[in-house]
């Protein structure tokens, strides 16, 4: 969508412009992304991996810089880690921070099943975990799938045990059962949101009892023995655990032409990873650039690790202080003068479900990064509606760098809708617009994205960062 004001150019397909060299870059990026997605299925795992990758590229821990009384200067690269669930990566620019930042803001949490604090029980000689679903899910999509257990258990002595069960080929998997079709007459008469109830998303984890027939809940006790032998935890430790039930298995190529990627958690780790890729290409810049990865977006961006916390504001203040140019007023000016891409996914047109989309305002696979001027629901409720001047600026940037891009709404008016972290950053009076990769199957256990869109989104984010 470049070098023309003709809106029919919206039909440009990114694949058509690629040389052999470009195609190699597209597929190479997707291989790195698949590796990341196969490894990182929780917000903690994402932050841990980003920190590892950042340190390998010379980023320093902001906490250590503060502790050692070091100063920051143009070209320095630092990261701020918030409780292992939120991360901000900074590349310090030549201009005073008071003149504003370039921010890519994404989230690293995804819909899933969380274990309750007292999850383990036995019924009918079976051991199960009781769960509470996290984020917006179609509950019926989570049954009869191979599921894995990821997370941490914090013990009273202060040690934290990391757990991953179900990803290695030799690991067992777990799952939620469904009613057999032969007995499902009543179930099939229910509405979709009632076919599987939230309290019925119980994960089957074992069926072998311990040998002592006089003991109650023998299967449950066997599971506890297994967990104690492998991880050194007991039943009371579940109270201080964060264990997530996620789809088991690696991210995969999708389509006979391998043009797409199927993975758990594209929303929104696909925009997190492309933001990371865009940032680490940055060297000397005028404005300080930031990649921000936050938690809790799927449940309203609340809590200490969500976007509504003061973590990011405080991190910016600390960076300004280390640069030697902090004041409360300058911090306010910095945030107000900043520009942000709220890096989040959009919905791609699906020919199986055309009725929910208004085609000329829909996103399509292979047509590049998607800009959503507004999201929200029905009458744009809860939306950050970017202003026309910022949209024009974005158009100019994308066209200048030959980025394939498109605009979209999140479905037809009154059909539904959704939100992002955009409105929270806009409260600082900064310019913000939503943009990212269009998906099929959003919020399903396995989502699908175009490799061309992953590549164009990375290029679009990079273009945004390097433009003055």
C-alpha positions, 0 to 999 in steps of 0.5 A: 500500500505505497505510492498511491492514495487509491484505496484499491491498493489495499489489495496489495499482497506482500508475497508478490513483492518478495525477491528470493532474498526477501523470502529467505528473510521471511522464513528465517524470521518465522523459524526464530519466532516458532522457536520462541513460541514453542518455548514460551507459553507463559508470561514468565517464560516470555520475560525470562527468554527476552531477558536472556536474548537481551543480555546476549545483545549487550542489554544491562539490567537497570536495577544493577545500573542503579545499584552501582550508581552508573550513568546512561548515555546515548547508545546504551541498552538497558532492561527493567524486569518487573516481577518476572512478568513485565519487561521494558527494554530501552535503547537510549537515544541522542535527544533528551528524554523530555522530547519523548520516546518511541514505544512498542507496547505488547502483552505476553499473557494469553488465554489459558486455564489456571489451577485454583489454589486448592486444585487437586482432588479425587473422584471416581478413582481419578485424580483431577486438577480444578481450574479457573479459565483466564481471559476470553475463551470458548470453553468448548475448545479446551476439551479433548486436547493434549494439554501441558502444565507450565508455571512456578511453585513458590515454597515457604522457604523462599525457593521457587520451583519451575514446572513444565510437564507435557512438552518433552516427547517423553513427558505425559500430557493431561487434558479435559474430557468431553461427553461422548456423542452417544450420550450428548443429546442434552449437551448438543441442545445447549448454547455454545457458551453453555456446552462446557461450563467453567466449573467443568474444565477439570484436568485429568492427571492420573488413575493409579492408586497407592497400594495401601487400600485402607487409605482414602484418595489413593490416586490423589496421594500417588500424584502427590508422591510423584510431584514430591519426588520430582519437584519437592513440593507438597499439597500445601504448596499449591496455595502459593503456585502459579500453574497454567494449563496450556496446549501441549506441543510446538509451533508448527508450519501451517498450510501445504505451502508452509506460508503460515504459523500455527501456535498457542498464544499468538495473541499477543506474543506474536506482536511481542516477538516482532517488537523485540526483533524490531528493537534489537536492530536499532543502534544509533537513534535520536529518540529513545526507543522502548519495547514494553511487554506487559502482563494481565491484558487479557483480564483488563491490564490490572495488578502490579504487572498489568499496564495499569500499574506504575511500573513503566512510568517508574522505569522511565523515571529511573532511566531519566535519573540515570541519564542525569536529567530527571524531574517530575515535570520532565517526566510528564513532558517525556510521556506526553511527547511520546508516540506509541504503537499498541502492538496487538493482534487483529482479526483476519477475514475468514471465508468460513465466517464472512458474515461477521466482517465488513469486507472493505474494512477487514484485515486479510492474510498476507497483506501486511501489518494491520492498523486499527484506528480504533477498537472497542465494541459497538459504539467504539466503547473502551477504545483509543481512537487515534487522531487523523494526524497521527494516522497520516504520519503512520501512513507516511512512515510505512510508505517511505519504508515500503512496508505492506500495510492495511487498516481494519476494524474488529468486525462489523459494527454491533457484532462484538469487539475488543480492547488493548492497552492503547487507552492506558498509555493514551492517558499520558496524552501521548499519540497511540494507535493499535497495530499488529498481525491479523489472526485466524482462531484468535483466543483459541488454543491454536491460532494461525498467522501469515508469515508474510504478516509477521515479517511486514509487522517487524519491518513496520515496527522498525520503521516506526522506531527509526523515524524521527 
